Amino acid sequence: MLIGEYQYTIDEKGRMNFPAKFREEMGAQFIVTRWLDQCLVAFSQDEWQRMAQMLAEKSVVQSSAVQRFLYASAAEVQPDKQGRILLTAALRAHACLKKDVTVIGVGSHAEIWDTDAWKKMNESLDSDAIAQAMKEMGF
């Protein structure tokens, strides 16, 4: 399970460190693509295949927009010896990643955020709405 929050910087070539604990779970290669809330998401190969299967089980009409959103900008990444991954220019642009990034664990996947955007997201979390959602999920 991917948990925690880690801060890094992106270098001039678009490379960034990826948490060692996450690399262990993600495997030698994993998928990074754009995600909701103007961030990126990283899936292990197994999780990516599970999601692809879910999409394949839907009708083309139901899933085409989601497939375009996820697949068009997806990149298979392989951490180098220093644990860095290369993010394409398109991915960096989607998430407005320039220098400071925050990687968070979200259970089955990781999200990559511009650090300032992550701070704003955290500040905007409504504890009452979260409490209500937890109640609805049976927590």
Steps between C-alpha positions, in 0.01 A plus 500: 500500500634841404479753784683815599606833354840582347647823363737516202611733225492452124828561321544685171464173306161420657630235740389461858570257780226253577468370859707186561215342697268558205752365246507172689125457459474644149759270347777559248266681259172675563255733331462874558212688344286804560240489772220696657552829685791596272746248635665184365444142606742207510369143470691175530476280191254273682278789608515651149388167352218476754380847405533424127288188550233703679490743206490217247192358672309823438349594167713715272248779541528483879877482519640684197549836673670339800718287273610807301572691820711223656665329204592795276755645739601183686871426525674186615780608733797313639691651792870550433776398741437816707127423524397776258221475246463713187173686460407603147441866422130427445464341842687783669278753322179326605595515868677839474820341632791740486733437794361391837287185498328292764440128456224350712394142555132435443474131576515324163668787315714810547423857400755760389407858579649844463585569865309830515193338341521215753515748788191680364317170457579404858384838628174471307407159641171534680504282811119499518473376141767235567316390814176471303672300223655267757163450660347417161778245439430336836803614697 
